[in-house]
């Protein structure tokens, strides 16, 4: 009975010993290096089991194997025994399992992990994280694109785990996140030492169309093109160059975005402080054309002080041309100061004011009544435009073309390019107008013909033409027309055919219109006036005398 119990106890103890000493397959066990031969390390993993591991599995990327006889190492037991009776073990898998445990904890804690880039793959690089292989996307290598990753290969450095999946064996890491965090810390430290208005030295790192980025020692500030100089700067490269050390003033610091605005011109005196003193109104100065627009040209009077010559102030005579046809960029010009607005930092300049007003000059040289000669530049429905000296025009209105013809008819005789003579009738300098007269070159036949004639006068004229609507007559070489209704007092006698060409007729003047050059005549009005006069002198029909008697007596008396 006792012997039986002893055997059972021994069996139990043996089984427990076997279970305790024999490691389970698929687990990480601790073994001892008992020998190194043929590029392999022979490891005793217990229970008289030995396994072989290539020495390269004891090396980190880019390093020599670090293992010696007697070292205790962790290996992964894949099988207890192979065909040769040896245990199948792996140092890499042991390191990988241990690394995954460590990485999962770091990922949960959002902690950094150490690793080394050891290979290049499509879209990025492979990183050894102490036995676990991770993927480093190309965009996560640095804060800026990296052209040559050679210097980073095999170098131990920190990484941030972005994503990991143990079941699939995927790990994605970022080196850029570490750099950005470091930059942010460094940036915050540098910014904390800066103050608005402070003058600091910096190095120009990059130049863009709108300014330059300046390194202030771990943090970049923007030097905008408008803050580079008081003068107009077309491109930042005119003022700074990459790599140049410059002195700048901190204009503004945004604590939230860590953006820093810098300026150079703030370190210099503002030229606008003395503009009103140096450039009084109506003073003339030399300047350089810096920019030309559709509405005018900008002229630099000195560095930082520009004025606008509006297109309306560029030329006395060129009214509807582009400023670029009057001045050119970089041209030196003389301008007059017309207005200064220091608050808005604006100066209004005039180019034409530096030259004499051509209308004033013309008026001085050609007073009213002066005869001039010029070329017909344009013909319009209301007259001719004649080119005059000084690149100005004078206008001959339709009514000033001819004494004898209607303006619409007279203008048909002229063509563009004709050289004509005229008389200056008026010069309006303020409105920039010159009125000319061609008809003033000849005598006014109408005025001469009707001299002394006034409304109510009776004149003797000669019939020159018989028409249905009346008769045409001539008086002192001035033609006039007597309408049918004015040919006689009695309707029965209002017949044009009762007259003959060459007949002399007396008619009463009803109007003298110098503007339209027309003489109004009426035989009927003369007869009515004579009748009225006869009645007044010789009585009326009520006194017993007939109208025929009265008129006969009156006519006899007049004879």
DOSEMI-490287 format. One record per residue (C-alpha): y negated, x, z. Coordinates in steps of 0.05 Angstrom, whole numbers, plus 32768, in hexadecimal, padded with zeros to 4 digits. Layout:
BEGIN
YXZ
...
//
This chain:
BEGIN
800080008000
7FD280388013
7FE480607FD6
7FD780247FAA
7F92801B7FC7
7F8280647FBE
7F9380617F74
7F6880247F69
7F2E80457F8D
7F3680837F63
7F37805A7F23
7EF880357F37
7ED480757F48
7EEB80947F07
7ED180597EDE
7E8E805B7F03
7E8A80A67EF7
7E99809D7EAD
7E6580657EA7
7E31808E7ECB
7E3D80D07EA7
7E4880B77E60
7E0580A57E40
7E0080677E14
7DF7806E7DCA
7DB1805E7DB0
7D8F80777DEE
7D6480B37DFF
7D8980E77E2B
7D7581287E4A
7D9D81657E34
7D9B81B07E3D
7D9781E47E06
7DD482107E0F
7DCF82387DCE
7DA782427D8F
7DCD82557D50
7DC8824C7D04
7D8482297D0A
7D9D81F67D3B
7D9981EB7D85
7DDA81D97DA9
7DCC81A77DE0
7DF981927E1A
7DEC81487E26
7E1F81427E5F
7E67812B7E68
7E7A81687E41
7E56814E7E03
7E2F817C7DD7
7E04816E7D9B
7DDE81967D66
7D94818E7D54
7D6F81B37D1D
7D3981E17D39
7D0481C17D0C
7D0981827D36
7CEB81AA7D70
7CAD81BD7D49
7C6C81977D43
7C4C81917CFD
7C3381D57CE8
7C5181F87D24
7C8F82247D32
7CCA82067D59
7CBF820A7DA4
7D04820B7DC4
7D2F823D7DEB
7D7482417E0D
7D71821F7E50
7D3A81ED7E3D
7D4581A57E51
7D3581777E18
7D38812D7E0A
7D6281187DCE
7D7780D67DB0
7DC380C97DB4
7DD880A97D74
7E2480AF7D7D
7E4E80CA7DB5
7E7D80EE7D87
7E8080FF7D3D
7EB981187D12
7EB3815D7D30
7EB581427D77
7E6B81507D82
7E3581207D98
7E03810B7D62
7DBD81167D7F
7D7581177D65
7D3881377D83
7D0A81137D51
7D2480CF7D63
7D1D80DF7DAD
7CD680F47DA4
7CC980B77D79
7CE480877DAE
7CBC80A97DE5
7C7E80AA7DB8
7C8480607DA8
7C87804F7DF2
7C4980797DFE
7C24805E7DC1
7C3180167DD3
7C1280217E16
7BD680457DF7
7BCE800D7DC4
7BCE7FD97DFB
7B9B80027E22
7B7180107DE3
7B77805A7DF5
7B7380947DC6
7BB280B97DB0
7BBB81007D98
7BDA81127D56
7BD8813F7D1A
7BD2812F7CD0
7C0D814E7CAC
7C14812C7C69
7BF181077C31
7C0980C47C17
7BEE808E7BE9
7BAE80727C07
7BAA80A37C41
7BD080D37C6D
7C0B80D77C9E
7BFE80E97CE6
7C3081037D19
7C2380E27D5C
7C53810B7D86
7C9080F57D60
7C7980B27D44
7C5D80B37CFD
7C1D808A7CF0
7BF5807A7CB2
7BAC80907CAE
7B87806A7C76
7B5780947C4D
7B1D80697C62
7B2C80787CAB
7B2B80C47CA6
7AE080CD7CB0
7A9E80A77CB3
7A9080C17C6D
7AC180C97C33
7AEA810A7C39
7AF681317BF9
7B2181687C17
7B4D81577C53
7B6D819E7C54
7B4781B57C92
7B6081787CB9
7BAA81837CAA
7BD581977CE5
7B9A81957D15
7BA681707D56
7B70813C7D61
7B6680F77D7F
7B7380B67D5A
7B6A806C7D68
7BA5803D7D5C
7B8D80037D31
7BD07FE07D28
7C1A7FEB7D3A
7C5C7FC77D30
7C987FE87D52
7CCB7FBC7D31
7CB37FD07CEC
7CA180167D02
7C5880107CEA
7C1D80317D0B
7BD680347CEE
7BA480637D0D
7B5A80757D04
7B3680B67D0C
7AF480967CF6
7AF380677D32
7AF580A47D61
7ABD80C77D3A
7A9180887D39
7A9A807F7D84
7A8880C77D8F
7A4C80C07D61
7A3680817D85
7A3980A47DC8
7A1580E07DAD
79E280B37D8A
79D5808C7DC9
79CB80CD7DF0
799A80E87DBC
797480A67DB6
796D80A37E02
794680E47DFE
791780CB7DC7
78D880A37DD0
78AA80807D9E
787080AC7D8B
789780EC7D9A
789581257D68
78D881457D59
78F881757D27
792E815C7CF8
795781717CBC
795581487C7B
799D81317C6F
799781007C35
796280E67C06
796180A07BE8
793080787BBD
7910805A7BFB
790D80967C29
793480CE7C4B
796680D27C84
795581077CB7
798781237CEA
796781287D2E
79A2814C7D4D
79DB811B7D4C
79B580DD7D38
799480CC7CF5
795080AD7CED
7931808E7CAE
78F280AC7C92
78DA80757C64
78B480887C25
787680637C3D
7874808D7C7C
787980D07C59
783080D87C46
77EF80B17C46
77EE80B97BFA
781B80937BCA
786180B37BC6
7889809E7B89
78CA80BE7BA2
78DD80DE7BE5
78F2811E7BC1
78A8812C7BB5
789F81387C00
78E2814F7C1D
792281727C07
7969816F7C21
797681A27C57
792C81AC7C67
791781AC7CB0
78DA81807CBA
78AF81687CF3
78AD811C7CFA
789280E87D2B
78BF80B27D48
789D80717D33
78CF803E7D4D
7912803C7D71
793F7FFF7D6F
796980047DAE
799A7FCE7D95
79A97FEA7D50
799980337D61
796D80367D24
793480687D25
78F780667CF8
78D380A77CEB
789180BB7CCC
786E80FA7CB3
782A80DD7CA1
782080C77CE9
781981117CFC
77DD81167CCD
779680F97CD1
778F80B47CB1
775F80BE7C76
774B80747C7C
772680837CBC
76ED80A27C93
76F1807A7C52
76B280517C5E
768B808F7C6F
76A480BA7C36
76A380847C00
766480587C07
765C801C7BDB
764480297B93
765280737B9B
767680957B60
76B280C27B6B
76E880E57B42
772F80CF7B4C
777580D47B2D
779B80997B10
77DC80927B37
77F880507B1F
77EB801D7AE8
77FD7FD37AEE
77EF7F957AC5
77B47F847AF1
77937FC87AF5
779A80117B07
779F80357B4A
777280727B52
777C80A57B89
773980BB7BA6
775B80EB7BD7
77A080F47BF5
77B080B17C17
7774808B7BFB
778080627BBD
7755802D7B9E
77627FF87B6A
773A7FF37B29
77477FAB7B15
77507F9F7ACB
770F7F777ACA
76EA7FB57AE3
77077FE77AB1
76DD7FDC7A73
769E7FB87A5F
76BA7FA47A1C
77077FA67A1F
77167F657A41
775E7F537A30
77827F967A2B
77B67FB57A59
77997FE97A8A
77CA801C7A6C
77A2801A7A2C
7762802F7A51
777C80637A82
77BC808B7A8B
77E380A37AC8
77C880E57AE6
778880DE7ABE
774980F37AE5
771380BD7AE2
76D080AD7B01
76CC806D7B28
769980477B51
76A9802A7B97
769E7FDF7B93
76BD7FC77BD5
76E17FE27C12
770F7FBB7C41
77247FED7C76
774E7FB87C9C
77797FAC7C5E
77727FF57C48
77587FE07C04
77227FFE7BD7
77097FDA7B9A
76F280097B63
76CF80017B21
76D7802B7AE3
76A580097AB5
766E800E7AEA
766B80597ADF
7653804A7A98
761480267A83
761A7FDC7A72
761B7FDB7A25
75F77F997A25
75BE7FB77A4D
75BB7FF27A1E
75BB7FC479E1
75837F9979FF
75597FD77A0B
75647FF279C5
75637FAF79A0
75327F7D79BE
752D7F3679A4
75177F34795B
75377F777949
755E7F797909
75A47F95790E
75E07FA278E0
762A7F9978F1
76707F8978DA
768C7F4278DE
76C47F4B7911
76DB7F037916
76CC7EBE78F9
76D57E807924
76C67E37791C
76837E40793F
76697E807920
76707EC9790F
767D7F04793F
765A7F437929
766D7F887944
76327FAE7961
76297FF5797D
7646800079C2
76877FDD79AE
76687F9879BC
76627F5A7991
76297F2B7980
76327EE37969
76107EBF7930
76177E74793D
76237E447903
75DC7E2A790C
75C07E707902
75E27E8078C0
75B47E5E788E
75757E35788A
758C7E0D784F
75D77E047857
76017DE1788B
76217E1578B9
76677DFE78A6
76567E0C785D
76307E4D7868
76687E6E7891
76977E677855
766F7E9E7832
76837ED37866
76C47EFB786D
76DE7F2778A5
76C77F6F7899
76867F5B7876
76497F847889
76107F54789B
75C97F5978B3
75AD7F2D78E9
75747F26791B
757E7F2B7967
756A7EE77982
75817EEF79CB
75A57F2179F9
75C37F067A3A
75D87F447A61
75F57F1C7A9B
76227EF17A6F
762E7F2B7A3F
76187F037A03
75EF7F1679C6
75D57EE07998
75C67EF27950
75A67ECD7916
75B17EDA78CC
75837EA278B5
75497EC278DB
75487EF978A6
752B7EC57875
74EE7E97787B
74F97E507892
74EA7E287853
74EF7DE77878
74BA7DFA78AB
748C7E117874
74987DD2784C
748A7DA17885
74517DC978A3
741B7D9778B7
74497D5C78AA
74587D2F78E4
74787CED78F1
744E7CB478D2
74307CE0789C
74327CC77854
74497CFA7821
74517CFA77D6
74947D1277BC
74B87D14777A
74F87CF07769
752F7D217755
756D7CF67756
75817CAD7754
75BF7C99777C
75E07C587792
75CC7C6177DA
75847C7577CC
755A7CAA77AB
75547CF577B5
750E7D1177B7
74ED7D5477C0
74AF7D6477E9
74937DAB77E8
74D77DC477CE
74F97DA27809
752D7D6E77F6
75307D2B7819
75557CEA780E
75387CA37812
756E7C70781F
75737C2F77F8
755C7C067834
751C7C317838
75097C2A77EE
74DE7BEB77F7
74C77BB87829
74E47B7F77FF
75307B7E77F8
752A7B6C77AF
75057BAD77A1
75387BD977C7
75577BEE7785
755F7C397777
75617C2C772C
75197C15772B
75067C5E7735
750C7C967702
75157CE1770A
74D07D01770B
74AD7CC4772A
747A7CD2775F
74837CA7779D
745D7CA277DF
74887C9E781E
747B7C9C7867
74997CD47893
74C87CB578C6
74E47CF678E4
74DD7D4178E1
751E7D6178FD
75187DAD78FD
755D7DB4791B
75817D8F78E4
754A7DA278B2
75427D5B789A
75047D357886
75097CEA788F
74E27CC1785B
74DA7C76784F
74B37C50781A
74C07C107840
749F7C2C787F
74627C407856
745B7BFA7838
74627BD9787D
742E7C09789A
73FE7BFA7861
74077BAF7869
73F87BB378B3
73BA7BDD78A5
73A17BAC7870
73AB7B70789E
73847B9278D4
734A7BA278A5
73467B63787A
735E7B2C78A7
739E7B0478A6
73BE7ACC787E
73A67A9B78B2
735E7AA8789C
736E7A8B7857
737C7ACD7832
73C17AD87815
73E87B187821
73E07B2977D7
73957B2177DC
73927B4D7819
73BE7B8377FB
73987B7F77BA
73567B8677DD
73717BBF7807
738C7BE477CB
734C7BD977A5
73237BF177DF
73507C2E77E5
73467C3D779B
//
